[in-house]
Amino acid sequence: MKTVERIFQAVLFEVIVLCIIVPASVVIGGFDTGKMLVVGIGLSLFAMVWNYAYNIMFDKLMGFNRLERGSALRITHAIGFELGMVVIALPAMAFYLNITWLGAAILEAGFLIFILIYTLVFNLVYDKYQPYKILFSNKKSQ
């Protein structure tokens, strides 16, 4: 996958997740729509930047041959990424939403569970239908 498609995939992933998480947080948690939109966009932007930086750091530490990585290393990679997200998300949500750390932890736990399932489904659907190739193919109509 080329860089431009990776950017497309990341932005599509985050836009869809925002369209689900913001309304769900408002309905389930009773949070203000505007505040949840700010939190969602902020965390989405951080997630994209963090993902890029984290993967570069991880590759330098663990080697660039990603095809030879076993399950244990992949699990370590995923946990490390999510821990980095939590370190930023918890204080940001507690402060901005004016909720307790426990409330922020519960909200973050809900996000994590959703994101794990969503990521699996999104990537399966993305790989099957390849929307970037469909939308930006250079093939001419016949």
C-alpha positions in Angstrom: 0.0 0.0 0.0 1.4 3.4 -1.0 1.6 6.3 1.4 -1.3 8.2 -0.2 -3.5 5.2 0.2 -2.4 4.7 3.8 -3.4 8.3 4.5 -6.7 7.8 2.8 -7.3 4.6 4.9 -6.4 6.3 8.2 -8.6 9.3 7.5 -11.5 7.1 6.4 -11.1 5.0 9.5 -11.2 8.0 11.8 -14.1 9.7 10.1 -16.2 6.6 10.3 -15.2 6.0 14.0 -16.2 9.6 14.8 -19.6 9.2 13.1 -20.2 6.2 15.5 -18.5 7.2 18.7 -19.7 10.8 19.0 -23.4 10.1 18.8 -23.0 6.9 20.9 -21.2 8.9 23.7 -24.0 11.5 23.6 -26.8 9.0 23.8 -25.2 6.5 26.2 -23.1 8.8 28.4 -25.2 12.0 28.2 -22.2 14.1 27.1 -22.6 17.3 25.2 -22.4 16.8 21.4 -20.0 19.7 20.8 -17.6 18.6 23.6 -17.6 15.0 22.4 -16.9 16.2 18.8 -13.9 18.2 20.1 -12.7 15.2 22.2 -13.2 12.8 19.2 -11.5 14.9 16.7 -8.6 15.7 19.1 -8.1 12.0 19.9 -8.4 11.0 16.3 -5.7 13.5 15.2 -3.5 12.3 18.0 -4.1 8.7 17.1 -3.0 9.3 13.5 0.1 11.1 14.6 0.9 8.7 17.4 0.4 5.7 15.1 2.9 7.1 12.6 5.5 8.0 15.3 5.0 4.8 17.3 5.4 2.5 14.3 8.6 4.2 13.3 10.0 3.9 16.9 8.8 0.3 17.1 10.3 -0.7 13.8 13.7 0.9 14.9 13.6 -1.1 18.1 12.3 -4.4 16.8 13.6 -4.5 13.3 12.1 -3.5 10.0 11.1 -7.0 8.8 7.5 -7.0 9.8 6.7 -10.3 8.1 8.8 -12.3 10.6 7.1 -10.8 13.7 5.3 -13.4 15.7 2.0 -13.1 17.6 3.7 -12.2 20.9 5.5 -9.2 19.3 2.3 -8.1 17.5 0.4 -8.2 20.8 3.2 -6.2 22.5 3.0 -3.7 19.6 -0.8 -3.3 20.0 -0.6 -3.0 23.8 2.2 -0.4 23.6 0.2 1.7 21.1 -3.0 1.6 23.2 -1.0 2.5 26.4 0.3 5.6 24.6 -3.2 6.5 23.7 -4.5 6.0 27.3 -1.7 8.2 28.7 -3.0 11.1 26.6 -6.7 10.3 26.5 -7.4 9.9 30.2 -6.2 13.3 31.4 -7.6 15.0 28.2 -11.0 13.6 28.7 -11.1 14.1 32.4 -10.1 17.7 32.1 -12.1 18.7 29.0 -15.3 16.8 29.9 -15.0 17.8 33.6 -15.3 14.2 34.8 -13.4 12.2 37.3 -10.4 10.0 36.4 -12.6 7.0 37.0 -15.3 8.4 34.6 -12.6 9.0 32.0 -11.2 5.5 32.5 -14.7 4.0 32.0 -15.2 6.1 28.9 -11.8 5.1 27.6 -12.5 1.4 28.3 -15.6 1.7 26.3 -13.7 3.3 23.4 -11.0 0.6 23.6 -13.5 -2.3 23.4 -15.3 -0.6 20.5 -12.1 0.3 18.7 -10.8 -3.3 18.9 -13.9 -4.7 17.3 -14.2 -1.8 14.8 -10.6 -2.1 13.7 -11.1 -5.8 12.9 -14.3 -5.2 10.9 -13.0 -2.0 9.2 -9.8 -3.7 8.0 -11.6 -6.8 6.7 -14.1 -4.7 4.8 -11.4 -2.3 3.5 -9.2 -5.1 2.3 -12.1 -6.9 0.6 -13.6 -3.8 -1.2 -10.5 -1.7 -1.5 -12.3 1.7 -1.7 -9.2 3.6 -2.6 -8.7 1.6 -5.8 -12.3 1.9 -6.7 -12.4 5.7 -6.1 -9.0 6.6 -7.6 -8.3 4.0 -10.2 -6.6 5.3 -13.3 -8.6 2.8 -15.5 -10.7 4.5 -18.2 -14.3 3.5 -18.8 -14.8 1.2 -21.7 
